[in-house]
Amino acid sequence: MSAKGDLRVRRVYEPPEPGDGARVLVDRLWPRGLSKADARLTEWCKDVAPSTELRRWFRHEEPRFDAFAERYREELAREAVQPLLEGLRERAAQGPLTLLTATKDVSVSHVNVLVEVLQEGF
């Protein structure tokens, strides 16, 4: 495990792997067509996901990603979110933590911003 914890990002629709460790869904909405049993989650941490308003504005349009990331970081800086972020950091420090999302294109996803924010806190 690195000093910054063992953080991984995967799509929630991918089958679980032995190395996933704790599996935490970080989307505000439940993934379509996926049963809770099939997801095999450790936790659903929807309150670290972007707000509904921000998600709707972004629409996963790549040209908006930089502005989205900045706005999302502002949401993550809110005092109410800090205990949730600390809980995720603690999980990552204890072993692998896989952050799960239903997003089709993970490269322009909130999960990457969330990983950066979590790593900054180590």
C-alpha positions as CSV (number, residue, x, y, z in Angstrom):
1,M,0.0,0.0,0.0
2,S,1.3,3.4,-0.9
3,A,1.4,6.4,1.4
4,K,-1.6,7.8,-0.4
5,G,-3.7,4.7,0.2
6,D,-4.7,2.1,-2.3
7,L,-7.4,3.7,-4.4
8,R,-8.9,2.2,-7.5
9,V,-11.6,3.2,-9.9
10,R,-13.9,0.8,-11.7
11,R,-17.3,0.7,-13.3
12,V,-19.9,-0.8,-11.1
13,Y,-21.1,-3.0,-13.9
14,E,-17.8,-4.8,-14.0
15,P,-17.7,-8.1,-12.0
16,P,-16.1,-7.8,-8.6
17,E,-12.4,-8.9,-8.4
18,P,-10.6,-10.3,-5.4
19,G,-8.3,-7.3,-5.2
20,D,-11.1,-4.8,-5.0
21,G,-11.1,-4.6,-1.2
22,A,-13.9,-2.3,0.0
23,R,-16.3,-1.5,-2.9
24,V,-17.9,1.9,-2.5
25,L,-20.4,3.3,-5.0
26,V,-19.9,7.1,-5.3
27,D,-22.8,8.0,-7.6
28,R,-25.9,9.9,-6.4
29,L,-28.2,7.7,-8.4
30,W,-28.5,3.9,-8.2
31,P,-27.1,2.2,-11.5
32,R,-29.8,1.2,-13.9
33,G,-30.4,-2.5,-14.3
34,L,-28.1,-3.6,-11.4
35,S,-29.4,-5.4,-8.4
36,K,-28.0,-4.6,-5.0
37,A,-26.8,-8.2,-4.7
38,D,-24.9,-8.1,-8.0
39,A,-23.2,-4.8,-7.0
40,R,-21.6,-6.4,-3.9
41,L,-21.0,-3.0,-2.3
42,T,-19.4,-2.4,1.0
43,E,-21.1,1.1,1.1
44,W,-23.1,3.5,-1.1
45,C,-21.6,6.9,-0.4
46,K,-23.9,9.0,-2.5
47,D,-23.3,12.2,-0.6
48,V,-19.8,12.6,-2.1
49,A,-21.2,12.5,-5.6
50,P,-21.8,15.8,-7.5
51,S,-25.0,17.6,-6.7
52,T,-27.9,16.9,-9.0
53,E,-27.7,20.4,-10.4
54,L,-23.9,20.1,-11.2
55,R,-24.4,16.6,-12.7
56,R,-27.2,17.9,-15.0
57,W,-25.2,20.9,-16.0
58,F,-22.1,18.8,-16.9
59,R,-23.9,16.0,-18.8
60,H,-20.5,14.3,-19.2
61,E,-19.5,16.7,-22.0
62,E,-15.8,16.6,-22.2
63,P,-15.3,20.3,-23.0
64,R,-17.0,21.2,-19.7
65,F,-14.9,18.8,-17.6
66,D,-12.4,21.4,-16.3
67,A,-15.2,23.8,-15.1
68,F,-17.1,20.8,-13.8
69,A,-14.0,19.6,-11.8
70,E,-13.6,23.1,-10.3
71,R,-17.2,23.3,-9.2
72,Y,-17.2,19.7,-7.9
73,R,-14.1,20.5,-5.8
74,E,-16.0,23.4,-4.3
75,E,-18.8,21.0,-3.3
76,L,-16.3,18.5,-1.8
77,A,-14.8,21.3,0.2
78,R,-18.0,21.8,2.1
79,E,-17.8,21.1,5.8
80,A,-20.7,18.6,5.7
81,V,-18.7,16.4,3.2
82,Q,-15.5,16.3,5.2
83,P,-16.4,13.4,7.5
84,L,-17.4,11.3,4.5
85,L,-14.1,12.0,2.7
86,E,-12.2,11.2,5.9
87,G,-14.1,7.9,6.1
88,L,-13.0,7.0,2.6
89,R,-9.4,7.9,3.3
90,E,-9.5,5.6,6.4
91,R,-10.8,2.8,4.2
92,A,-8.1,3.4,1.7
93,A,-5.4,3.4,4.4
94,Q,-6.6,0.0,5.7
95,G,-6.4,-1.7,2.3
96,P,-7.7,-1.5,-1.2
97,L,-10.6,0.8,-1.8
98,T,-12.4,0.6,-5.1
99,L,-14.6,3.6,-6.0
100,L,-17.4,2.5,-8.3
101,T,-19.4,4.5,-10.8
102,A,-21.9,3.7,-13.5
103,T,-20.4,6.4,-15.7
104,K,-19.7,5.1,-19.2
105,D,-16.5,7.2,-19.7
106,V,-14.6,7.1,-16.5
107,S,-11.9,9.3,-17.9
108,V,-14.2,12.4,-17.7
109,S,-15.9,11.4,-14.5
110,H,-16.3,12.9,-11.1
111,V,-14.5,9.8,-9.7
112,N,-11.2,11.1,-10.9
113,V,-11.7,14.4,-9.2
114,L,-12.7,12.5,-6.0
115,V,-9.6,10.4,-6.1
116,E,-7.4,13.5,-6.4
117,V,-9.2,15.2,-3.5
118,L,-8.8,12.0,-1.4
119,Q,-5.1,11.8,-2.1
120,E,-4.5,15.4,-1.2
121,G,-5.8,14.6,2.3
122,F,-3.2,11.8,2.9
